[in-house]
Amino acid sequence: MIGSNIPVVTTRTKAEYDDIYSLVRVRQVICYSKAGKKLYDSGDDRSAGWGYVNASDPVGIVGEYLGK
């Protein structure tokens, strides 16, 4: 999906939560190779829509943890 033949080994995701950690939006995704080379950077963007926090994805798991 990122247009690279090199496998993605690590991702970093910047997410923003509402004040009670029930809503979240992903602002940035960065993908890295095994050697630590940056393969993709979406850039920091606030245009993504808000979604409900749920434990079916890593960003949601963090939101549930922070909300407790």
Secondary structure, DSSP 8 states (H G I E B T S, - for coil): --S-SS---EEEEEEEE-TTSSEEEEEEEEEE-TT--EEEE------S--EE--TTSHHHHHHHHHT-
